[in-house]
Amino acid sequence: MNLRAALDTDDLLKIVLVLVIVLLAVELVEEVVGFVFGLLGPLLALVILALIVLFLLDRI
């Protein structure tokens, strides 16, 4: 039994297409998560700064 050429060319192209779609989806999710965490750092710094200023002004 020779199973070496059991896959058609169309099947291989479909597998490659699915892998490319998965790669694009992973890169898109990575960009979105990176953007959210990129904004989270400065936002957290502003919240900490506001809390320190409010504490020093005896507003808390």
N, CA, C, O and CB atoms as a CASP TS submission, in Angstrom:
PFRMAT TS
TARGET T0000
AUTHOR 0000-0000-0000
METHOD Language model
MODEL 1
PARENT N/A
ATOM      1  N   MET     1       0.836  -1.189   0.000  1.00  0.00           N
ATOM      2  CA  MET     1       0.000   0.000   0.000  1.00  0.00           C
ATOM      3  C   MET     1       0.876   1.247   0.000  1.00  0.00           C
ATOM      4  O   MET     1       1.670   1.464   0.915  1.00  0.00           O
ATOM      5  CB  MET     1      -0.949   0.001   1.214  1.00  0.00           C
ATOM      6  N   ASN     2       0.726   2.032  -1.003  1.00  0.00           N
ATOM      7  CA  ASN     2       1.480   3.271  -1.111  1.00  0.00           C
ATOM      8  C   ASN     2       0.537   4.436  -0.832  1.00  0.00           C
ATOM      9  O   ASN     2      -0.326   4.743  -1.654  1.00  0.00           O
ATOM     10  CB  ASN     2       2.145   3.409  -2.517  1.00  0.00           C
ATOM     11  N   LEU     3       0.693   5.080   0.309  1.00  0.00           N
ATOM     12  CA  LEU     3      -0.166   6.196   0.705  1.00  0.00           C
ATOM     13  C   LEU     3       0.524   7.536   0.485  1.00  0.00           C
ATOM     14  O   LEU     3       0.098   8.548   1.042  1.00  0.00           O
ATOM     15  CB  LEU     3      -0.576   6.055   2.168  1.00  0.00           C
ATOM     16  N   ARG     4       1.548   7.555  -0.289  1.00  0.00           N
ATOM     17  CA  ARG     4       2.354   8.763  -0.446  1.00  0.00           C
ATOM     18  C   ARG     4       1.583   9.882  -1.134  1.00  0.00           C
ATOM     19  O   ARG     4       1.701  11.037  -0.724  1.00  0.00           O
ATOM     20  CB  ARG     4       3.610   8.451  -1.231  1.00  0.00           C
ATOM     21  N   ALA     5       0.809   9.585  -2.150  1.00  0.00           N
ATOM     22  CA  ALA     5       0.079  10.609  -2.896  1.00  0.00           C
ATOM     23  C   ALA     5      -1.418  10.484  -2.660  1.00  0.00           C
ATOM     24  O   ALA     5      -2.210  10.558  -3.600  1.00  0.00           O
ATOM     25  CB  ALA     5       0.388  10.506  -4.394  1.00  0.00           C
ATOM     26  N   ALA     6      -1.805  10.295  -1.405  1.00  0.00           N
ATOM     27  CA  ALA     6      -3.215  10.096  -1.095  1.00  0.00           C
ATOM     28  C   ALA     6      -4.006  11.400  -1.141  1.00  0.00           C
ATOM     29  O   ALA     6      -5.228  11.367  -1.287  1.00  0.00           O
ATOM     30  CB  ALA     6      -3.357   9.458   0.269  1.00  0.00           C
ATOM     31  N   LEU     7      -3.340  12.543  -1.020  1.00  0.00           N
ATOM     32  CA  LEU     7      -4.033  13.831  -1.027  1.00  0.00           C
ATOM     33  C   LEU     7      -3.996  14.446  -2.420  1.00  0.00           C
ATOM     34  O   LEU     7      -2.983  14.413  -3.118  1.00  0.00           O
ATOM     35  CB  LEU     7      -3.405  14.792  -0.002  1.00  0.00           C
ATOM     36  N   ASP     8      -5.134  15.004  -2.793  1.00  0.00           N
ATOM     37  CA  ASP     8      -5.215  15.735  -4.057  1.00  0.00           C
ATOM     38  C   ASP     8      -4.573  17.111  -3.907  1.00  0.00           C
ATOM     39  O   ASP     8      -4.341  17.585  -2.795  1.00  0.00           O
ATOM     40  CB  ASP     8      -6.685  15.873  -4.518  1.00  0.00           C
ATOM     41  N   THR     9      -4.296  17.728  -5.024  1.00  0.00           N
ATOM     42  CA  THR     9      -3.758  19.090  -5.006  1.00  0.00           C
ATOM     43  C   THR     9      -4.782  20.061  -4.445  1.00  0.00           C
ATOM     44  O   THR     9      -4.422  20.991  -3.723  1.00  0.00           O
ATOM     45  CB  THR     9      -3.334  19.524  -6.416  1.00  0.00           C
ATOM     46  N   ASP    10      -6.052  19.858  -4.768  1.00  0.00           N
ATOM     47  CA  ASP    10      -7.102  20.735  -4.244  1.00  0.00           C
ATOM     48  C   ASP    10      -7.185  20.652  -2.723  1.00  0.00           C
ATOM     49  O   ASP    10      -7.377  21.665  -2.050  1.00  0.00           O
ATOM     50  CB  ASP    10      -8.456  20.372  -4.861  1.00  0.00           C
ATOM     51  N   ASP    11      -7.040  19.452  -2.190  1.00  0.00           N
ATOM     52  CA  ASP    11      -7.074  19.294  -0.739  1.00  0.00           C
ATOM     53  C   ASP    11      -5.895  19.999  -0.076  1.00  0.00           C
ATOM     54  O   ASP    11      -6.052  20.627   0.971  1.00  0.00           O
ATOM     55  CB  ASP    11      -7.074  17.811  -0.367  1.00  0.00           C
ATOM     56  N   LEU    12      -4.735  19.899  -0.677  1.00  0.00           N
ATOM     57  CA  LEU    12      -3.565  20.587  -0.127  1.00  0.00           C
ATOM     58  C   LEU    12      -3.730  22.100  -0.177  1.00  0.00           C
ATOM     59  O   LEU    12      -3.341  22.804   0.755  1.00  0.00           O
ATOM     60  CB  LEU    12      -2.305  20.178  -0.885  1.00  0.00           C
ATOM     61  N   LEU    13      -4.306  22.598  -1.267  1.00  0.00           N
ATOM     62  CA  LEU    13      -4.546  24.040  -1.372  1.00  0.00           C
ATOM     63  C   LEU    13      -5.563  24.505  -0.337  1.00  0.00           C
ATOM     64  O   LEU    13      -5.432  25.601   0.208  1.00  0.00           O
ATOM     65  CB  LEU    13      -5.030  24.402  -2.779  1.00  0.00           C
ATOM     66  N   LYS    14      -6.567  23.691  -0.063  1.00  0.00           N
ATOM     67  CA  LYS    14      -7.551  24.038   0.967  1.00  0.00           C
ATOM     68  C   LYS    14      -6.899  24.084   2.344  1.00  0.00           C
ATOM     69  O   LYS    14      -7.205  24.962   3.151  1.00  0.00           O
ATOM     70  CB  LYS    14      -8.714  23.030   0.966  1.00  0.00           C
ATOM     71  N   ILE    15      -6.008  23.145   2.611  1.00  0.00           N
ATOM     72  CA  ILE    15      -5.302  23.134   3.897  1.00  0.00           C
ATOM     73  C   ILE    15      -4.427  24.374   4.036  1.00  0.00           C
ATOM     74  O   ILE    15      -4.399  24.996   5.098  1.00  0.00           O
ATOM     75  CB  ILE    15      -4.444  21.858   4.037  1.00  0.00           C
ATOM     76  N   VAL    16      -3.720  24.735   2.981  1.00  0.00           N
ATOM     77  CA  VAL    16      -2.873  25.932   3.010  1.00  0.00           C
ATOM     78  C   VAL    16      -3.729  27.181   3.189  1.00  0.00           C
ATOM     79  O   VAL    16      -3.349  28.087   3.930  1.00  0.00           O
ATOM     80  CB  VAL    16      -2.032  26.040   1.715  1.00  0.00           C
ATOM     81  N   LEU    17      -4.872  27.240   2.526  1.00  0.00           N
ATOM     82  CA  LEU    17      -5.772  28.388   2.658  1.00  0.00           C
ATOM     83  C   LEU    17      -6.279  28.525   4.088  1.00  0.00           C
ATOM     84  O   LEU    17      -6.321  29.632   4.625  1.00  0.00           O
ATOM     85  CB  LEU    17      -6.955  28.253   1.692  1.00  0.00           C
ATOM     86  N   VAL    18      -6.659  27.428   4.702  1.00  0.00           N
ATOM     87  CA  VAL    18      -7.122  27.465   6.091  1.00  0.00           C
ATOM     88  C   VAL    18      -5.999  27.916   7.015  1.00  0.00           C
ATOM     89  O   VAL    18      -6.236  28.696   7.938  1.00  0.00           O
ATOM     90  CB  VAL    18      -7.648  26.083   6.527  1.00  0.00           C
ATOM     91  N   LEU    19      -4.788  27.442   6.782  1.00  0.00           N
ATOM     92  CA  LEU    19      -3.661  27.855   7.618  1.00  0.00           C
ATOM     93  C   LEU    19      -3.358  29.343   7.472  1.00  0.00           C
ATOM     94  O   LEU    19      -3.016  30.003   8.453  1.00  0.00           O
ATOM     95  CB  LEU    19      -2.423  27.041   7.267  1.00  0.00           C
ATOM     96  N   VAL    20      -3.479  29.871   6.269  1.00  0.00           N
ATOM     97  CA  VAL    20      -3.259  31.309   6.053  1.00  0.00           C
ATOM     98  C   VAL    20      -4.347  32.117   6.752  1.00  0.00           C
ATOM     99  O   VAL    20      -4.056  33.158   7.340  1.00  0.00           O
ATOM    100  CB  VAL    20      -3.232  31.642   4.537  1.00  0.00           C
ATOM    101  N   ILE    21      -5.590  31.654   6.698  1.00  0.00           N
ATOM    102  CA  ILE    21      -6.687  32.351   7.376  1.00  0.00           C
ATOM    103  C   ILE    21      -6.474  32.332   8.886  1.00  0.00           C
ATOM    104  O   ILE    21      -6.705  33.338   9.557  1.00  0.00           O
ATOM    105  CB  ILE    21      -8.048  31.708   7.018  1.00  0.00           C
ATOM    106  N   VAL    22      -6.038  31.204   9.422  1.00  0.00           N
ATOM    107  CA  VAL    22      -5.759  31.117  10.858  1.00  0.00           C
ATOM    108  C   VAL    22      -4.619  32.056  11.232  1.00  0.00           C
ATOM    109  O   VAL    22      -4.683  32.716  12.269  1.00  0.00           O
ATOM    110  CB  VAL    22      -5.412  29.668  11.261  1.00  0.00           C
ATOM    111  N   LEU    23      -3.587  32.125  10.414  1.00  0.00           N
ATOM    112  CA  LEU    23      -2.466  33.029  10.677  1.00  0.00           C
ATOM    113  C   LEU    23      -2.923  34.486  10.691  1.00  0.00           C
ATOM    114  O   LEU    23      -2.524  35.250  11.570  1.00  0.00           O
ATOM    115  CB  LEU    23      -1.366  32.834   9.626  1.00  0.00           C
ATOM    116  N   LEU    24      -3.749  34.874   9.732  1.00  0.00           N
ATOM    117  CA  LEU    24      -4.260  36.246   9.698  1.00  0.00           C
ATOM    118  C   LEU    24      -5.137  36.542  10.911  1.00  0.00           C
ATOM    119  O   LEU    24      -5.073  37.638  11.467  1.00  0.00           O
ATOM    120  CB  LEU    24      -5.052  36.487   8.409  1.00  0.00           C
ATOM    121  N   ALA    25      -5.952  35.580  11.323  1.00  0.00           N
ATOM    122  CA  ALA    25      -6.804  35.780  12.494  1.00  0.00           C
ATOM    123  C   ALA    25      -5.967  35.947  13.758  1.00  0.00           C
ATOM    124  O   ALA    25      -6.276  36.791  14.599  1.00  0.00           O
ATOM    125  CB  ALA    25      -7.773  34.604  12.656  1.00  0.00           C
ATOM    126  N   VAL    26      -4.919  35.154  13.894  1.00  0.00           N
ATOM    127  CA  VAL    26      -4.049  35.261  15.070  1.00  0.00           C
ATOM    128  C   VAL    26      -3.334  36.609  15.082  1.00  0.00           C
ATOM    129  O   VAL    26      -3.212  37.230  16.138  1.00  0.00           O
ATOM    130  CB  VAL    26      -3.019  34.108  15.094  1.00  0.00           C
ATOM    131  N   GLU    27      -2.867  37.064  13.939  1.00  0.00           N
ATOM    132  CA  GLU    27      -2.204  38.372  13.877  1.00  0.00           C
ATOM    133  C   GLU    27      -3.176  39.501  14.192  1.00  0.00           C
ATOM    134  O   GLU    27      -2.796  40.472  14.847  1.00  0.00           O
ATOM    135  CB  GLU    27      -1.583  38.592  12.493  1.00  0.00           C
ATOM    136  N   LEU    28      -4.417  39.393  13.742  1.00  0.00           N
ATOM    137  CA  LEU    28      -5.427  40.410  14.039  1.00  0.00           C
ATOM    138  C   LEU    28      -5.729  40.459  15.529  1.00  0.00           C
ATOM    139  O   LEU    28      -5.820  41.541  16.109  1.00  0.00           O
ATOM    140  CB  LEU    28      -6.713  40.138  13.250  1.00  0.00           C
ATOM    141  N   VAL    29      -5.886  39.299  16.151  1.00  0.00           N
ATOM    142  CA  VAL    29      -6.140  39.249  17.593  1.00  0.00           C
ATOM    143  C   VAL    29      -4.946  39.813  18.358  1.00  0.00           C
ATOM    144  O   VAL    29      -5.123  40.519  19.351  1.00  0.00           O
ATOM    145  CB  VAL    29      -6.433  37.799  18.046  1.00  0.00           C
ATOM    146  N   GLU    30      -3.741  39.509  17.906  1.00  0.00           N
ATOM    147  CA  GLU    30      -2.536  40.031  18.555  1.00  0.00           C
ATOM    148  C   GLU    30      -2.491  41.558  18.482  1.00  0.00           C
ATOM    149  O   GLU    30      -2.124  42.214  19.456  1.00  0.00           O
ATOM    150  CB  GLU    30      -1.275  39.433  17.904  1.00  0.00           C
ATOM    151  N   GLU    31      -2.860  42.120  17.340  1.00  0.00           N
ATOM    152  CA  GLU    31      -2.871  43.579  17.197  1.00  0.00           C
ATOM    153  C   GLU    31      -3.915  44.217  18.110  1.00  0.00           C
ATOM    154  O   GLU    31      -3.646  45.243  18.736  1.00  0.00           O
ATOM    155  CB  GLU    31      -3.142  43.969  15.740  1.00  0.00           C
ATOM    156  N   VAL    32      -5.098  43.623  18.189  1.00  0.00           N
ATOM    157  CA  VAL    32      -6.166  44.179  19.029  1.00  0.00           C
ATOM    158  C   VAL    32      -5.769  44.116  20.500  1.00  0.00           C
ATOM    159  O   VAL    32      -5.946  45.090  21.232  1.00  0.00           O
ATOM    160  CB  VAL    32      -7.495  43.419  18.801  1.00  0.00           C
ATOM    161  N   VAL    33      -5.237  42.984  20.934  1.00  0.00           N
ATOM    162  CA  VAL    33      -4.819  42.844  22.333  1.00  0.00           C
ATOM    163  C   VAL    33      -3.662  43.790  22.636  1.00  0.00           C
ATOM    164  O   VAL    33      -3.632  44.402  23.704  1.00  0.00           O
ATOM    165  CB  VAL    33      -4.411  41.386  22.638  1.00  0.00           C
ATOM    166  N   GLY    34      -2.724  43.916  21.725  1.00  0.00           N
ATOM    167  CA  GLY    34      -1.614  44.842  21.922  1.00  0.00           C
ATOM    168  C   GLY    34      -2.078  46.283  22.006  1.00  0.00           C
ATOM    169  O   GLY    34      -1.544  47.064  22.793  1.00  0.00           O
ATOM    170  N   PHE    35      -3.077  46.645  21.193  1.00  0.00           N
ATOM    171  CA  PHE    35      -3.619  48.003  21.227  1.00  0.00           C
ATOM    172  C   PHE    35      -4.311  48.274  22.555  1.00  0.00           C
ATOM    173  O   PHE    35      -4.139  49.343  23.141  1.00  0.00           O
ATOM    174  CB  PHE    35      -4.599  48.223  20.066  1.00  0.00           C
ATOM    175  N   VAL    36      -5.098  47.305  23.034  1.00  0.00           N
ATOM    176  CA  VAL    36      -5.819  47.487  24.300  1.00  0.00           C
ATOM    177  C   VAL    36      -4.834  47.610  25.456  1.00  0.00           C
ATOM    178  O   VAL    36      -4.968  48.507  26.288  1.00  0.00           O
ATOM    179  CB  VAL    36      -6.792  46.312  24.551  1.00  0.00           C
ATOM    180  N   PHE    37      -3.846  46.722  25.517  1.00  0.00           N
ATOM    181  CA  PHE    37      -2.870  46.805  26.599  1.00  0.00           C
ATOM    182  C   PHE    37      -1.944  48.001  26.424  1.00  0.00           C
ATOM    183  O   PHE    37      -1.395  48.499  27.407  1.00  0.00           O
ATOM    184  CB  PHE    37      -2.055  45.523  26.672  1.00  0.00           C
ATOM    185  N   GLY    38      -1.762  48.466  25.205  1.00  0.00           N
ATOM    186  CA  GLY    38      -0.978  49.671  24.972  1.00  0.00           C
ATOM    187  C   GLY    38      -1.658  50.905  25.533  1.00  0.00           C
ATOM    188  O   GLY    38      -0.997  51.820  26.025  1.00  0.00           O
ATOM    189  N   LEU    39      -2.982  50.930  25.459  1.00  0.00           N
ATOM    190  CA  LEU    39      -3.736  52.037  26.040  1.00  0.00           C
ATOM    191  C   LEU    39      -3.906  51.885  27.543  1.00  0.00           C
ATOM    192  O   LEU    39      -4.077  52.874  28.256  1.00  0.00           O
ATOM    193  CB  LEU    39      -5.094  52.144  25.382  1.00  0.00           C
ATOM    194  N   LEU    40      -3.858  50.658  28.021  1.00  0.00           N
ATOM    195  CA  LEU    40      -4.089  50.409  29.437  1.00  0.00           C
ATOM    196  C   LEU    40      -2.970  50.977  30.307  1.00  0.00           C
ATOM    197  O   LEU    40      -3.236  51.437  31.417  1.00  0.00           O
ATOM    198  CB  LEU    40      -4.230  48.920  29.685  1.00  0.00           C
ATOM    199  N   GLY    41      -1.743  50.958  29.836  1.00  0.00           N
ATOM    200  CA  GLY    41      -0.615  51.464  30.617  1.00  0.00           C
ATOM    201  C   GLY    41      -0.728  52.948  30.931  1.00  0.00           C
ATOM    202  O   GLY    41      -0.701  53.319  32.105  1.00  0.00           O
ATOM    203  N   PRO    42      -0.855  53.816  29.920  1.00  0.00           N
ATOM    204  CA  PRO    42      -1.007  55.247  30.211  1.00  0.00           C
ATOM    205  C   PRO    42      -2.290  55.571  30.976  1.00  0.00           C
ATOM    206  O   PRO    42      -2.303  56.486  31.798  1.00  0.00           O
ATOM    207  CB  PRO    42      -0.981  56.034  28.923  1.00  0.00           C
ATOM    208  N   LEU    43      -3.358  54.835  30.714  1.00  0.00           N
ATOM    209  CA  LEU    43      -4.610  55.073  31.431  1.00  0.00           C
ATOM    210  C   LEU    43      -4.450  54.742  32.910  1.00  0.00           C
ATOM    211  O   LEU    43      -4.945  55.474  33.768  1.00  0.00           O
ATOM    212  CB  LEU    43      -5.750  54.240  30.820  1.00  0.00           C
ATOM    213  N   LEU    44      -3.769  53.659  33.208  1.00  0.00           N
ATOM    214  CA  LEU    44      -3.516  53.292  34.596  1.00  0.00           C
ATOM    215  C   LEU    44      -2.626  54.331  35.275  1.00  0.00           C
ATOM    216  O   LEU    44      -2.836  54.648  36.445  1.00  0.00           O
ATOM    217  CB  LEU    44      -2.867  51.902  34.673  1.00  0.00           C
ATOM    218  N   ALA    45      -1.646  54.858  34.567  1.00  0.00           N
ATOM    219  CA  ALA    45      -0.779  55.898  35.127  1.00  0.00           C
ATOM    220  C   ALA    45      -1.583  57.158  35.436  1.00  0.00           C
ATOM    221  O   ALA    45      -1.356  57.798  36.463  1.00  0.00           O
ATOM    222  CB  ALA    45       0.372  56.225  34.155  1.00  0.00           C
ATOM    223  N   LEU    46      -2.518  57.521  34.561  1.00  0.00           N
ATOM    224  CA  LEU    46      -3.362  58.693  34.821  1.00  0.00           C
ATOM    225  C   LEU    46      -4.262  58.483  36.028  1.00  0.00           C
ATOM    226  O   LEU    46      -4.472  59.412  36.808  1.00  0.00           O
ATOM    227  CB  LEU    46      -4.211  59.016  33.598  1.00  0.00           C
ATOM    228  N   VAL    47      -4.792  57.295  36.194  1.00  0.00           N
ATOM    229  CA  VAL    47      -5.638  57.006  37.357  1.00  0.00           C
ATOM    230  C   VAL    47      -4.822  57.090  38.641  1.00  0.00           C
ATOM    231  O   VAL    47      -5.288  57.654  39.631  1.00  0.00           O
ATOM    232  CB  VAL    47      -6.287  55.610  37.228  1.00  0.00           C
ATOM    233  N   ILE    48      -3.624  56.544  38.641  1.00  0.00           N
ATOM    234  CA  ILE    48      -2.762  56.613  39.828  1.00  0.00           C
ATOM    235  C   ILE    48      -2.385  58.055  40.128  1.00  0.00           C
ATOM    236  O   ILE    48      -2.379  58.466  41.288  1.00  0.00           O
ATOM    237  CB  ILE    48      -1.491  55.763  39.630  1.00  0.00           C
ATOM    238  N   LEU    49      -2.071  58.825  39.094  1.00  0.00           N
ATOM    239  CA  LEU    49      -1.744  60.239  39.279  1.00  0.00           C
ATOM    240  C   LEU    49      -2.925  61.006  39.862  1.00  0.00           C
ATOM    241  O   LEU    49      -2.747  61.824  40.764  1.00  0.00           O
ATOM    242  CB  LEU    49      -1.316  60.868  37.949  1.00  0.00           C
ATOM    243  N   ALA    50      -4.120  60.752  39.359  1.00  0.00           N
ATOM    244  CA  ALA    50      -5.314  61.425  39.873  1.00  0.00           C
ATOM    245  C   ALA    50      -5.563  61.053  41.329  1.00  0.00           C
ATOM    246  O   ALA    50      -5.933  61.913  42.129  1.00  0.00           O
ATOM    247  CB  ALA    50      -6.541  61.070  39.022  1.00  0.00           C
ATOM    248  N   LEU    51      -5.367  59.791  41.686  1.00  0.00           N
ATOM    249  CA  LEU    51      -5.556  59.378  43.075  1.00  0.00           C
ATOM    250  C   LEU    51      -4.542  60.040  43.998  1.00  0.00           C
ATOM    251  O   LEU    51      -4.888  60.424  45.115  1.00  0.00           O
ATOM    252  CB  LEU    51      -5.453  57.861  43.194  1.00  0.00           C
ATOM    253  N   ILE    52      -3.299  60.181  43.554  1.00  0.00           N
ATOM    254  CA  ILE    52      -2.276  60.839  44.382  1.00  0.00           C
ATOM    255  C   ILE    52      -2.614  62.313  44.572  1.00  0.00           C
ATOM    256  O   ILE    52      -2.494  62.841  45.677  1.00  0.00           O
ATOM    257  CB  ILE    52      -0.875  60.693  43.740  1.00  0.00           C
ATOM    258  N   VAL    53      -3.036  62.977  43.500  1.00  0.00           N
ATOM    259  CA  VAL    53      -3.394  64.401  43.604  1.00  0.00           C
ATOM    260  C   VAL    53      -4.599  64.578  44.517  1.00  0.00           C
ATOM    261  O   VAL    53      -4.617  65.483  45.352  1.00  0.00           O
ATOM    262  CB  VAL    53      -3.693  64.996  42.208  1.00  0.00           C
ATOM    263  N   LEU    54      -5.606  63.721  44.367  1.00  0.00           N
ATOM    264  CA  LEU    54      -6.778  63.818  45.243  1.00  0.00           C
ATOM    265  C   LEU    54      -6.412  63.536  46.694  1.00  0.00           C
ATOM    266  O   LEU    54      -6.972  64.154  47.600  1.00  0.00           O
ATOM    267  CB  LEU    54      -7.867  62.848  44.784  1.00  0.00           C
ATOM    268  N   PHE    55      -5.486  62.619  46.930  1.00  0.00           N
ATOM    269  CA  PHE    55      -5.053  62.331  48.294  1.00  0.00           C
ATOM    270  C   PHE    55      -4.321  63.531  48.890  1.00  0.00           C
ATOM    271  O   PHE    55      -4.533  63.881  50.050  1.00  0.00           O
ATOM    272  CB  PHE    55      -4.149  61.088  48.320  1.00  0.00           C
ATOM    273  N   LEU    56      -3.457  64.159  48.087  1.00  0.00           N
ATOM    274  CA  LEU    56      -2.709  65.316  48.587  1.00  0.00           C
ATOM    275  C   LEU    56      -3.611  66.513  48.830  1.00  0.00           C
ATOM    276  O   LEU    56      -3.311  67.340  49.691  1.00  0.00           O
ATOM    277  CB  LEU    56      -1.612  65.696  47.610  1.00  0.00           C
ATOM    278  N   LEU    57      -4.697  66.625  48.100  1.00  0.00           N
ATOM    279  CA  LEU    57      -5.639  67.723  48.302  1.00  0.00           C
ATOM    280  C   LEU    57      -6.719  67.380  49.328  1.00  0.00           C
ATOM    281  O   LEU    57      -7.670  68.142  49.504  1.00  0.00           O
ATOM    282  CB  LEU    57      -6.287  68.098  46.983  1.00  0.00           C
ATOM    283  N   ASP    58      -6.582  66.258  49.993  1.00  0.00           N
ATOM    284  CA  ASP    58      -7.536  65.772  51.004  1.00  0.00           C
ATOM    285  C   ASP    58      -8.948  65.640  50.450  1.00  0.00           C
ATOM    286  O   ASP    58      -9.917  65.955  51.141  1.00  0.00           O
ATOM    287  CB  ASP    58      -7.548  66.707  52.203  1.00  0.00           C
ATOM    288  N   ARG    59      -9.068  65.187  49.239  1.00  0.00           N
ATOM    289  CA  ARG    59     -10.383  64.946  48.631  1.00  0.00           C
ATOM    290  C   ARG    59     -10.811  63.485  48.779  1.00  0.00           C
ATOM    291  O   ARG    59     -11.958  63.134  48.506  1.00  0.00           O
ATOM    292  CB  ARG    59     -10.360  65.334  47.148  1.00  0.00           C
ATOM    293  N   ILE    60      -9.875  62.643  49.214  1.00  0.00           N
ATOM    294  CA  ILE    60     -10.214  61.223  49.397  1.00  0.00           C
ATOM    295  C   ILE    60     -10.391  60.963  50.873  1.00  0.00           C
ATOM    296  O   ILE    60     -10.681  59.834  51.271  1.00  0.00           O
ATOM    297  CB  ILE    60      -9.117  60.285  48.799  1.00  0.00           C
TER
END
